[in-house]
């Protein structure tokens, strides 16, 4: 996974989908906020790329900013498109795959 720079983004109006670029055959991530209490990360996935099945100890919200993803939660597939979001429950296996290239915001609150 490729990571983008850590430029300070505070105090500016921004478009989340413009904060990461697509990279052929890759997943790119950029952490926007990183605190003990949670994180906000923007990702881009080229078509066919994804994250393998895993679990997290906290609920996580994924908002699709561009494109379309297939998100599996506990084995059940969900097609999520730009402008939609889904909450992945804590301690339930989930995986993501790019149906077509897509960008997403991942918000995880740890407390």
SULFEN-V798253 format. One record per backbone hydrogen bond with DSSP energy under -0.5 kcal/mol. CO is the residue of the C=O (numbers start at 1). NH is the residue of the N-H. Records with the same first field share a line. If there is no record, write none. Layout:
CO: NH + NH
This chain:
2: 29
9: 12
14: 16
15: 18
16: 19
23: 26
26: 46
27: 2
28: 44
29: 4
30: 42
33: 40
35: 38
37: 110 + 111
38: 35
39: 108
40: 32 + 33
41: 106
42: 30
43: 104
44: 28
45: 102
46: 49
49: 98
51: 96
54: 94
56: 91
59: 109
60: 88
61: 63 + 107
62: 86
63: 65 + 105
64: 83
66: 103
67: 82
68: 99 + 100
69: 71 + 80
70: 72 + 97
71: 78
72: 95
73: 76
75: 77
76: 73
78: 71 + 80
80: 69
81: 84
84: 64
86: 62 + 88
87: 89
88: 60
89: 92
93: 74
94: 54
95: 72
96: 51
97: 70 + 99
98: 48
100: 68
102: 45
103: 65 + 66
104: 43
105: 63 + 107
106: 41 + 108
107: 61
108: 39 + 110
